[in-house]
């Protein structure tokens, strides 16, 4: 009895850089997780469910545009905007799940960190890193430091808001 080897499947070839493929995949997967979160939010609030649905649709759409190689989507201004918005979503998730929001008591519910949220935040951060790596090498450090600066300023503003809210109570 002779043993025959099974033929290997051909490798998938793409003209897209690996970082763009990773970012596209992360955006689509994050969007799918946000859709599941939107379904969970329906029982709490139709407004929150709609917000999660819109975010999910935007993430899936952006990921698909990245994946099919739309050149305009990978341009520096669009990629930078996508990174800033994604970091803002991660920041909002961190604030809502780890602290109280002094000026918006509606957001001070019992929002435990669950697997969908954590996986979504990790995938969003993966997408930001991959998008940053997809930028031309000559501008990558400038964009990276701009993002670090924006995150730092946002954190400082948040601290000031919390301190002012604490002083007024």
Secondary structure, 3 states (H helix, E strand, C coil): CCCCCCCCCCCCCCCCCHHHHHHHHHHHHHHHHHHHHHHHHCCCCHHHHHHHHHHHHHHHHHHHHHHCCCHHHHCHHHHHHHHHHHHHHHHHHHHHHHCCCCCCHHHCCCCCCCHHHHHHHHHHHHHHHHHHHHCCHHHHHHHHHHHHHHHHHHHHHHHHHHHHHHHHC
